[in-house]
Amino acid sequence: MKNLSNPAQLSDEKTADLIKQLNHLLADLQIHYQNLRGLHWNIKGQLFFSLHEKFEEYYTESAEIIDELAERILTLGGTPLHSFEDYLSEAAIKAKKNVSDGNEALAIIAENNKVLLHGYREALKTSSDIDDEGTTSMMSDLISATEKRLWMVQAAMG
């Protein structure tokens, strides 16, 4: 049965697992975002100028994705996680602090992107299975962008 309070018009039964997966991704993205902010603020060394700028680009992009993902959860009739306590308990990505070395920072970003890529692919499978084209399209775009970002970060690491 369709849920009229859910603008995507998918049944609560079908969307429950997907909303759970999207909230898990939201938590991962929030921790990833904060990691990027810390890396941006604390980076030192010969690559400071290029990495400082690149990390700002990444966290700005992450903030947009976070907002879109939260809005998608709402569109499916769910409630997005919205407390740091929830993010820390739900996320697979771990918070990092006091990292100033460029290679270590890039390794953290690569690892975080691998976790996100896995989550996007899982959500893509679930959304495809329930004929949720909106989420499927979103996850497909995120997968392409994350694969490219991961390739670039790994290339920068040498």
Secondary structure by P-SEA (a helix, b strand, c coil): ccccccccccccccaaaaaaaaaaaaaaaaaaaaaaaaaaacccccaaaaaaaaaaaaaaaaaaaaaaaaaaaaaacccccccaaaaaacccbbbbcccccaaaaaaaaaaaaaaaaaaaaaaaaaaaaacaaaaaaaaaaaaaaaaaaaaaaaaaac
